[in-house]
Amino acid sequence: MKTFLSGKYDRNNALLSIFAGAGGIEAEDWTAMLLRMYERYCSRRGYKTKILHQVFGSPSPEGVIGIKSVCLEVIGEFAYGFLKKESGVHRLVRISPFSAQHLRHTSFALVEVLPKISLKEEIEIKPEELKIEVFRASGPGGQYVNKRESAVRITHLPTNIVVSCQSERLQGLNKKKAMEILVAKLYQKREEEQKKEISGIKGKRVSAGWANQIRSYVLHPYKMVKDLRTQVETSDVESVLDGHLDKFIEAEVKIK
């Protein structure tokens, strides 16, 4: 399998981000489900994961709190190589647990996977190009709200790229993590501008909606997970959502 992972950064750790598409609590709940799926997959592979930043959604009438966006650090050999082609729009079809009429609902979420790159290795960032802000880490409310301004938001002024980190208790550590995310995004932008073919790094930003999905997860009226690029499919949706992604990822990494 690793013979297929020969990209420049395939051995690196990965930064996996998930963004809820349009649809409010439905899409936010789907984002939370995808986060759990990837955390379970990484755990099975022996990778360590850490949430660097997340923005929670609004509570549903049932008290369910979804996620608007989240950035997950994945630490382990070939983490980026195995996860890079998970980038794209993931579509869920199910009977809505938030609908009193039990209506079928379609939700979308966008997954973005970037390699973690050393600051000195690729990108030069000047201090005067950065706007650094501190704020209180967000949470779902109540006892989970951080009272200290330890979270860090960094804006790269020349590109207007904004990154955040709130996972650490110390402001300095959050700044370091945020800089790592910024480096990955600047590397991605540079490759896009130079039009170089770097496997697994998106050539353009796609919207989390129809016509852009790479994989569909259907829970109703039948059960099926199907990858639209490799045509790999299974009816064992629960297993896939529990992190059993190997058959999909093995097919993906073989794509040139």
Secondary structure as the mmCIF struct_conf table of DSSP 4:
data_model
#
loop_
_struct_conf.conf_type_id
_struct_conf.id
_struct_conf.beg_label_comp_id
_struct_conf.beg_label_asym_id
_struct_conf.beg_label_seq_id
_struct_conf.end_label_comp_id
_struct_conf.end_label_asym_id
_struct_conf.end_label_seq_id
HELX_RH_3T_P HELX_RH_3T_P1 LYS A 2 PHE A 4
BEND BEND1 GLY A 7 GLY A 7
TURN_TY1_P TURN_TY1_P1 LYS A 8 ARG A 11
BEND BEND2 ASN A 12 ASN A 12
STRN STRN1 ALA A 14 ALA A 20
BEND BEND3 ALA A 22 GLY A 23
TURN_TY1_P TURN_TY1_P2 GLY A 24 GLY A 24
HELX_RH_AL_P HELX_RH_AL_P1 ILE A 25 ARG A 45
TURN_TY1_P TURN_TY1_P3 GLY A 46 GLY A 46
STRN STRN2 LYS A 48 PHE A 56
HELX_LH_PP_P HELX_LH_PP_P1 SER A 58 SER A 60
TURN_TY1_P TURN_TY1_P4 PRO A 61 GLU A 62
STRN STRN3 ILE A 67 ILE A 75
BEND BEND4 GLY A 76 GLY A 76
TURN_TY1_P TURN_TY1_P5 GLU A 77 PHE A 78
HELX_RH_AL_P HELX_RH_AL_P2 ALA A 79 LEU A 83
HELX_RH_3T_P HELX_RH_3T_P2 LYS A 84 GLU A 86
STRN STRN4 GLY A 88 ILE A 95
TURN_TY1_P TURN_TY1_P6 PRO A 97 PHE A 98
TURN_TY1_P TURN_TY1_P7 ALA A 100 GLN A 101
STRN STRN5 ARG A 104 PRO A 115
HELX_RH_AL_P HELX_RH_AL_P3 LEU A 119 GLU A 122
HELX_RH_3T_P HELX_RH_3T_P3 PRO A 127 GLU A 129
STRN STRN6 LEU A 130 PHE A 135
HELX_LH_PP_P HELX_LH_PP_P2 ARG A 136 SER A 138
BEND BEND5 PRO A 140 GLY A 141
HELX_RH_3T_P HELX_RH_3T_P4 GLY A 142 TYR A 144
BEND BEND6 VAL A 145 VAL A 145
BEND BEND7 ARG A 148 ARG A 148
STRN STRN7 ALA A 151 HIS A 156
TURN_TY1_P TURN_TY1_P8 LEU A 157 ASN A 160
STRN STRN8 ILE A 161 CYS A 165
BEND BEND8 GLU A 168 LEU A 170
HELX_RH_AL_P HELX_RH_AL_P4 GLN A 171 GLN A 194
TURN_TY1_P TURN_TY1_P9 LYS A 195 LYS A 195
TURN_TY1_P TURN_TY1_P10 SER A 199 GLY A 200
BEND BEND9 ILE A 201 ILE A 201
BEND BEND10 GLY A 203 LYS A 204
BEND BEND11 ALA A 208 GLY A 209
TURN_TY1_P TURN_TY1_P11 TRP A 210 ALA A 211
STRN STRN9 GLN A 213 VAL A 218
BEND BEND12 HIS A 220 TYR A 222
STRN STRN10 MET A 224 ASP A 227
TURN_TY1_P TURN_TY1_P12 LEU A 228 THR A 230
STRN STRN11 GLU A 233 THR A 234
BEND BEND13 SER A 235 SER A 235
HELX_RH_AL_P HELX_RH_AL_P5 VAL A 237 LEU A 241
TURN_TY1_P TURN_TY1_P13 ASP A 242 GLY A 243
HELX_RH_AL_P HELX_RH_AL_P6 ASP A 246 VAL A 253
TURN_TY1_P TURN_TY1_P14 LYS A 254 LYS A 254
#
